[in-house]
Amino acid sequence: MAEAVYFLCFLTSAAVATLLFRAYFRSRQRVVLWSGIGFVGLCANNLLLVLDLVVVPHIDLSLARLLAAVAGMTVMTAGLLLDSD
């Protein structure tokens, strides 16, 4: 059951990233682009979670997961700060 939740979290973050990129191409607002890139990092985090806990549980991918999450949140935060008026 937990594996399904992990995979659904991955699909949700991928869908949000896709919707944000589509919104950026319509509106050309940079904060939406930064958010889309940030969600790509969160999507990578969720994909690495599925790989770590379901596909290859004997390999520890926790550092890669953490780096992907930190990168995604850093991009989102930097975009919010840089584009605030």
C-alpha beads as a LAMMPS data file, in Angstrom:
LAMMPS data file: protein, C-alpha beads

85 atoms
84 bonds

1 atom types
1 bond types

-500.0 500.0 xlo xhi
-500.0 500.0 ylo yhi
-500.0 500.0 zlo zhi

Masses

1 110.0

Atoms # bond

1 1 1 0.000 0.000 0.000
2 1 1 2.821 2.431 0.825
3 1 1 4.360 1.837 -2.591
4 1 1 1.163 3.049 -4.254
5 1 1 1.212 6.234 -2.165
6 1 1 4.843 6.904 -3.109
7 1 1 4.038 6.427 -6.786
8 1 1 0.949 8.638 -6.569
9 1 1 3.053 11.389 -4.951
10 1 1 5.465 11.116 -7.883
11 1 1 2.617 11.357 -10.396
12 1 1 1.092 14.316 -8.570
13 1 1 4.325 16.305 -8.496
14 1 1 4.928 15.507 -12.186
15 1 1 1.411 16.702 -13.025
16 1 1 1.891 19.929 -11.055
17 1 1 5.221 20.590 -12.801
18 1 1 3.571 20.007 -16.193
19 1 1 0.675 22.328 -15.374
20 1 1 3.055 25.017 -14.141
21 1 1 5.122 24.862 -17.337
22 1 1 1.966 25.069 -19.444
23 1 1 0.855 28.083 -17.419
24 1 1 4.254 29.699 -17.897
25 1 1 4.104 29.323 -21.667
26 1 1 0.689 31.020 -21.646
27 1 1 1.436 33.843 -19.212
28 1 1 5.248 34.266 -19.377
29 1 1 5.396 35.071 -15.658
30 1 1 8.821 34.111 -14.375
31 1 1 7.647 33.114 -10.904
32 1 1 5.552 30.372 -12.525
33 1 1 8.645 29.149 -14.373
34 1 1 10.656 29.072 -11.146
35 1 1 7.859 27.115 -9.468
36 1 1 7.750 24.634 -12.343
37 1 1 11.482 24.053 -12.119
38 1 1 11.161 23.645 -8.360
39 1 1 8.481 21.005 -8.825
40 1 1 10.766 19.140 -11.215
41 1 1 13.164 18.827 -8.270
42 1 1 10.351 17.606 -6.030
43 1 1 9.282 15.174 -8.741
44 1 1 12.850 13.856 -8.890
45 1 1 12.760 13.501 -5.109
46 1 1 9.594 11.411 -5.303
47 1 1 10.983 9.289 -8.130
48 1 1 14.118 8.620 -6.094
49 1 1 11.895 7.693 -3.139
50 1 1 10.114 5.075 -5.244
51 1 1 13.438 3.754 -6.521
52 1 1 14.967 3.746 -3.041
53 1 1 12.171 2.032 -1.159
54 1 1 10.520 -0.125 -3.829
55 1 1 12.819 -0.925 -6.746
56 1 1 16.274 -1.162 -5.138
57 1 1 15.773 -1.237 -1.351
58 1 1 19.302 -2.581 -0.800
59 1 1 20.837 0.682 -2.124
60 1 1 20.608 3.811 0.031
61 1 1 19.498 6.782 -2.076
62 1 1 18.602 9.035 0.833
63 1 1 21.361 11.570 0.080
64 1 1 20.264 11.875 -3.558
65 1 1 16.645 12.266 -2.428
66 1 1 17.624 14.991 0.001
67 1 1 19.687 16.846 -2.607
68 1 1 16.825 16.742 -5.121
69 1 1 14.376 18.119 -2.553
70 1 1 16.769 20.849 -1.420
71 1 1 17.501 21.827 -5.024
72 1 1 13.803 22.060 -5.846
73 1 1 12.967 24.145 -2.803
74 1 1 16.026 26.362 -3.325
75 1 1 14.982 27.125 -6.897
76 1 1 11.439 27.929 -5.772
77 1 1 12.617 30.152 -2.937
78 1 1 15.196 31.925 -5.097
79 1 1 12.620 32.515 -7.816
80 1 1 10.161 33.942 -5.315
81 1 1 12.788 36.270 -3.862
82 1 1 14.237 37.361 -7.202
83 1 1 10.874 38.084 -8.813
84 1 1 9.200 39.823 -5.888
85 1 1 8.426 43.435 -6.618

Bonds

1 1 1 2
2 1 2 3
3 1 3 4
4 1 4 5
5 1 5 6
6 1 6 7
7 1 7 8
8 1 8 9
9 1 9 10
10 1 10 11
11 1 11 12
12 1 12 13
13 1 13 14
14 1 14 15
15 1 15 16
16 1 16 17
17 1 17 18
18 1 18 19
19 1 19 20
20 1 20 21
21 1 21 22
22 1 22 23
23 1 23 24
24 1 24 25
25 1 25 26
26 1 26 27
27 1 27 28
28 1 28 29
29 1 29 30
30 1 30 31
31 1 31 32
32 1 32 33
33 1 33 34
34 1 34 35
35 1 35 36
36 1 36 37
37 1 37 38
38 1 38 39
39 1 39 40
40 1 40 41
41 1 41 42
42 1 42 43
43 1 43 44
44 1 44 45
45 1 45 46
46 1 46 47
47 1 47 48
48 1 48 49
49 1 49 50
50 1 50 51
51 1 51 52
52 1 52 53
53 1 53 54
54 1 54 55
55 1 55 56
56 1 56 57
57 1 57 58
58 1 58 59
59 1 59 60
60 1 60 61
61 1 61 62
62 1 62 63
63 1 63 64
64 1 64 65
65 1 65 66
66 1 66 67
67 1 67 68
68 1 68 69
69 1 69 70
70 1 70 71
71 1 71 72
72 1 72 73
73 1 73 74
74 1 74 75
75 1 75 76
76 1 76 77
77 1 77 78
78 1 78 79
79 1 79 80
80 1 80 81
81 1 81 82
82 1 82 83
83 1 83 84
84 1 84 85
